[in-house]
């Protein structure tokens, strides 16, 4: 197949899209009175004042003899809802009280107070640290990084800002390579000149400016191994694209970067994930948001990602050998059945049908199963054929 044959359907899809990206409805435009106010990107001054305001409320409560307590938005699954008009998860208005005088919540209150003090200091100095740095400021109090990370999300919710506004970022995880150029804190970055390792997606996505590209689509890849194959074969040189991976579960920086590319370039995004329930969950996080950070879904989600592969129907269509297919575990099947009940899946009949087939056959396969036909089958046969046929949903 010629390059023009492969790229033809992609170009048709691109012409159907509204560049630089479709206008998305806002939560404030809908009549949803029971939904918690969404967070905003705030500068350090407003974050600092937000923390001061929270602590002032606490101080007045103590002076009235009502005790030391925080009112915290509840981020559990029961306080979340999928809004079809927005195509993402949002947080509802339920809150809980954490009191210092309660033995069940005293430690959480202590951690929250410590985190707010550290964030206030960062905002005051105008510097950033990683989540790991934050954890190591008080290891004995936090005990595990999961605890300090969770409270950091609570603080963002209480202040009403995105987590990145707190001046605390995750370590670099995602990688990008291919037909895109941009400036990072003023330095020109050309992602076609990054060797086979790619360019690490920086945690400070707001410092990325002047994005330019002649790519026709973005290929979003679940696994680092598939990314390496695509990078080494320079798939983007033959088929004009940008390739991104978060090496598994998507991190905040990669989600922000993908959203920024989509809004700036207005080109389609194709998802290449494993044919298992977790591959589909990863796509859902990019598209509709994670339950852990539903309060920030407006800033982190990129809708309308096309599921290119590897899909359950591909196992027969491409003749994936039985030796390369894996039986789904009971946990896999349970996760698949739970996904079938998600509004996000039910609203898309084609996605539902694929997932239903997976659960019925109780088979899964990784992207690497394609290597049974040759190590370069992914880049030389599978993806070109998929694109040429417009075989995405």
C-alpha positions in Angstrom: 0.0 0.0 0.0 1.2 3.5 -0.8 1.4 6.2 1.8 -1.5 8.1 0.2 -3.7 5.0 0.4 -2.9 4.6 4.1 -3.3 8.2 5.0 -6.4 8.9 2.9 -9.0 7.8 5.5 -7.1 9.7 8.2 -7.2 12.9 6.2 -10.9 12.4 5.5 -11.5 12.1 9.3 -9.4 15.2 9.9 -11.5 17.2 7.4 -14.6 16.2 9.3 -13.3 17.6 12.5 -13.5 21.2 13.6 -10.0 22.7 13.9 -8.6 23.7 16.3 -11.0 21.4 18.2 -14.7 21.2 19.0 -16.1 23.6 21.5 -16.8 21.8 24.7 -19.8 22.6 26.9 -19.0 23.8 30.4 -20.6 22.5 33.6 -21.9 26.0 34.4 -24.0 25.9 31.2 -25.9 22.9 32.4 -28.7 22.8 35.0 -27.0 20.4 37.5 -27.6 21.9 40.9 -26.1 19.0 42.8 -22.7 19.1 41.2 -19.7 20.6 43.0 -18.1 23.6 41.5 -15.3 22.7 39.1 -11.8 23.7 39.9 -9.9 26.4 37.9 -6.3 27.0 36.9 -5.2 29.6 39.5 -2.0 31.6 39.9 0.2 31.2 43.0 -1.2 34.3 44.6 -4.8 33.1 44.5 -3.8 29.6 45.7 -2.0 31.2 48.6 -5.0 33.3 49.5 -7.3 30.3 49.1 -5.3 28.4 51.7 -5.3 31.4 54.0 -9.1 31.6 53.7 -9.5 28.0 54.7 -7.2 28.4 57.7 -9.1 31.6 58.7 -12.3 29.6 58.8 -10.6 26.9 61.0 -9.2 29.6 63.4 -12.7 31.2 63.8 -14.2 27.7 64.5 -11.6 27.1 67.3 -12.2 30.6 68.8 -16.0 29.9 68.9 -15.2 26.7 70.8 -16.5 24.5 67.9 -13.1 22.8 67.5 -10.5 22.3 64.8 -12.0 20.7 61.7 -11.9 20.8 57.9 -14.9 20.5 55.5 -13.6 18.4 52.6 -15.3 17.6 49.3 -16.0 13.8 49.1 -14.1 12.2 46.1 -15.5 8.7 46.5 -17.2 7.0 43.6 -20.6 7.5 45.2 -20.2 11.3 44.9 -19.3 11.2 41.2 -21.4 11.1 38.1 -20.9 10.8 34.3 -22.5 13.7 32.5 -23.2 12.7 28.9 -23.5 16.3 27.7 -19.9 16.9 28.8 -18.7 13.3 28.1 -16.8 13.1 31.3 -17.0 12.4 35.0 -17.7 15.3 37.4 -17.8 15.6 41.2 -21.1 16.2 43.1 -21.6 18.4 46.1 -21.3 15.9 49.1 -18.7 16.9 51.7 -17.3 15.3 54.9 -16.0 16.8 58.1 -12.5 15.9 59.4 -12.1 16.8 63.1 -8.8 17.1 65.0 -10.6 15.8 68.1 -11.7 12.6 66.4 -9.3 9.7 66.7 -10.4 8.4 63.3 -9.5 11.6 61.4 -6.9 13.4 63.6 -4.0 12.0 61.4 -5.7 13.1 58.2 -6.2 16.6 59.7 -2.5 16.8 60.7 -1.4 15.7 57.2 -3.7 18.2 55.5 -2.4 21.1 57.7 1.2 20.1 56.9 0.5 19.9 53.2 -1.3 23.2 53.1 1.7 24.8 54.9 4.1 23.3 52.4 2.0 24.4 49.4 1.7 27.9 50.8 5.5 28.1 51.1 6.0 26.9 47.5 3.5 29.5 46.2 5.2 32.2 48.3 8.6 31.4 46.9 7.3 30.8 43.3 9.0 27.4 42.9 7.8 23.9 42.0 8.6 20.5 43.6 7.7 16.9 42.7 5.2 14.9 44.6 8.2 12.8 45.7 10.0 15.9 47.1 6.8 16.8 49.0 6.6 13.3 50.5 10.2 13.4 51.8 9.7 16.7 53.7 7.9 14.6 56.4 8.3 10.9 55.8 7.4 9.9 59.4 4.1 11.8 59.2 3.1 10.8 55.7 4.4 7.2 56.0 3.6 6.5 52.3 3.5 8.7 49.2 0.0 7.6 48.5 -1.2 9.3 51.6 0.4 12.7 50.8 -0.7 12.4 47.2 -4.4 11.8 48.2 -4.4 14.7 50.6 -2.8 16.9 47.9 -5.9 16.2 45.8 -8.2 17.0 48.7 -6.4 20.4 49.1 -6.8 21.2 45.4 -10.5 20.4 45.8 -10.9 22.6 48.8 -9.0 25.6 47.3 -10.9 25.1 44.0 -7.8 24.9 41.8 -6.2 22.3 39.6 -3.6 20.1 41.2 -0.9 21.6 39.0 -1.8 25.0 40.5 -0.5 23.8 43.8 3.1 24.0 42.5 3.5 20.2 43.0 4.1 18.1 39.9 4.7 14.4 39.1 8.1 13.2 37.9 8.5 12.9 34.2 6.8 9.7 32.8 5.3 10.3 29.4 7.3 10.4 26.1 6.6 12.0 22.8 8.3 11.6 19.4 7.4 12.5 15.8 6.2 15.4 13.8 5.9 18.2 16.3 8.0 21.2 17.4 7.5 23.5 20.3 9.3 25.7 22.8 9.8 24.5 26.3 10.6 27.4 28.6 12.0 29.2 25.5 14.1 26.3 24.2 13.2 25.0 20.8 12.4 21.2 20.8 12.1 19.2 17.6 10.6 15.8 18.3 11.9 14.3 15.1 15.4 14.7 16.4 15.1 12.9 19.7 16.7 9.6 18.6 14.7 6.5 19.4 14.2 7.4 23.1 11.8 10.3 22.4 11.4 13.5 24.4 10.2 13.3 28.0 6.9 15.2 28.4 7.7 17.9 31.0 5.7 18.2 34.2 5.3 22.0 33.6 3.1 21.7 30.5 2.2 25.4 30.9 5.7 26.3 29.8 5.2 24.6 26.4 4.5 27.3 23.7 4.6 27.8 19.9 3.5 24.3 19.0 3.9 23.5 15.3 3.2 20.3 13.4 2.5 18.9 9.9 1.2 15.6 11.5 -2.1 14.2 10.3 -2.9 12.4 13.5 -1.7 11.5 17.0 -1.0 7.9 17.9 -1.6 7.3 21.6 0.2 4.1 22.7 -0.4 2.3 26.0 3.0 0.4 26.3 6.6 1.6 26.2 7.6 -1.5 24.2 5.2 -0.6 21.4 6.4 3.0 21.5 10.0 1.8 21.2 9.2 -0.3 18.1 7.4 2.7 16.5 10.2 5.1 17.3 13.0 2.8 16.1 11.2 2.1 12.8 10.6 5.9 12.5 6.9 5.2 11.8 6.2 9.0 12.0 8.6 9.7 9.1 6.6 7.6 6.6 3.1 8.3 8.1 3.0 11.9 9.4 2.0 11.5 13.0 3.0 12.3 16.6 3.5 9.3 18.9 2.8 9.6 22.7 2.9 7.1 25.5 2.5 7.4 29.3 4.0 3.9 29.8 0.7 2.5 31.2 -1.7 4.4 33.4 -1.8 8.0 32.2 -0.2 10.6 34.4 -1.4 14.2 34.7 1.4 15.8 32.6 0.7 13.4 29.6 -3.0 14.0 29.8 -2.4 17.8 29.9 0.0 17.6 27.0 -2.4 15.5 24.9 -5.2 17.9 25.5 -2.9 20.9 24.5 -1.9 19.2 21.3 -5.5 18.3 20.4 -6.7 21.9 21.0 -3.8 23.5 19.2 -3.5 21.2 16.2 -7.1 19.9 15.8 -6.0 16.5 14.5 -7.5 13.1 15.3 -6.1 10.9 18.1 -5.9 7.1 17.6 -5.6 4.8 20.6 -3.3 1.7 20.5 -3.8 -0.3 23.6 -3.8 -4.0 24.8 -6.9 -6.0 24.1 -7.9 -6.3 27.7 -10.2 -4.4 30.1 -7.3 -2.3 31.4 -6.4 -1.0 27.9 -10.0 0.2 27.6 -9.8 1.8 31.1 -6.7 3.6 30.1 -8.5 5.1 27.1 -11.4 6.1 29.3 -9.1 8.0 31.6 -7.8 10.1 28.7 -11.3 10.6 27.4 -13.6 11.0 30.3 -11.3 11.4 33.3 -10.3 9.3 36.3 -12.5 8.9 39.4 -9.6 9.9 41.6 -9.3 13.3 39.9 -12.9 13.8 38.8 -12.8 17.3 40.3 -10.3 18.3 37.6 -11.9 16.5 34.6 -12.5 19.6 32.6 -8.8 20.4 32.4 -7.5 16.8 31.9 -9.8 15.1 29.4 -9.6 14.8 25.7 -12.8 13.4 24.1 -13.3 11.6 20.8 -10.2 9.4 20.9 -10.6 6.7 18.3 -10.0 3.1 19.4 -7.7 1.8 16.7 -6.6 -1.4 18.3 -5.8 -3.9 19.5 -9.5 -4.7 19.6 -11.0 -8.1 20.6 -12.4 -8.6 17.0 -8.8 -8.2 15.7 -7.8 -11.5 17.3 -9.7 -13.4 14.7 -9.5 -10.8 11.9 -5.7 -10.8 12.0 -5.4 -14.5 12.9 -3.5 -14.0 16.2 -2.2 -17.5 17.1 -3.7 -19.2 20.1 -0.3 -19.4 21.7 -0.2 -15.6 21.8 -3.6 -15.2 23.4 -4.0 -15.2 27.2 -7.0 -16.5 29.2 -8.7 -13.7 31.2 -8.4 -14.1 34.9 -11.5 -14.0 37.1 -10.4 -10.4 38.1 -10.1 -9.5 34.4 -13.6 -10.8 33.7 -15.0 -9.0 36.7 -13.4 -5.7 35.5 -14.8 -6.3 32.0 -18.3 -6.8 33.3 -18.0 -3.7 35.5 -16.9 -1.7 32.4 -20.0 -2.9 30.5 -22.1 -1.1 33.2 -20.2 2.2 32.8 -22.2 5.0 31.0 -19.1 5.9 29.1 -19.1 2.4 27.4 -22.9 2.0 27.1 -23.2 5.3 25.1 -20.9 3.8 22.4 -22.5 0.7 20.8 -19.3 -0.3 18.9 -17.1 -0.1 22.0 -19.8 -2.1 24.0 -19.9 -4.8 21.3 -16.1 -5.2 21.4 -16.0 -5.4 25.2 -18.9 -7.8 25.2 -16.9 -10.1 22.8 -13.9 -9.9 25.0 -15.8 -11.0 28.1 -17.7 -13.7 26.2 -14.5 -15.3 24.7 -12.6 -14.8 28.0 -9.4 -14.0 25.9 -7.0 -11.1 26.0 -3.9 -10.2 24.0 -1.2 -7.6 24.3 0.0 -5.4 21.5 3.2 -7.5 21.5 1.1 -10.5 20.3 1.5 -9.0 16.8 5.2 -9.8 17.0 4.4 -13.4 16.3 4.2 -12.4 12.7 7.5 -10.6 12.8 9.0 -7.9 15.0 8.1 -5.2 12.5 4.6 -6.4 11.7 3.1 -3.7 13.9 4.6 -0.8 11.9 4.8 -2.4 8.4 1.5 -4.3 8.2 -1.0 -3.9 11.1 -1.1 -0.2 11.6 -0.9 0.7 7.8 -3.8 -1.7 7.1 -5.8 -0.4 10.0 -5.4 3.2 8.8 -6.0 2.5 5.2 -9.3 0.7 6.0 -10.4 3.4 8.4 -10.7 0.6 10.9 -11.3 2.6 14.1 -14.2 3.1 16.4 
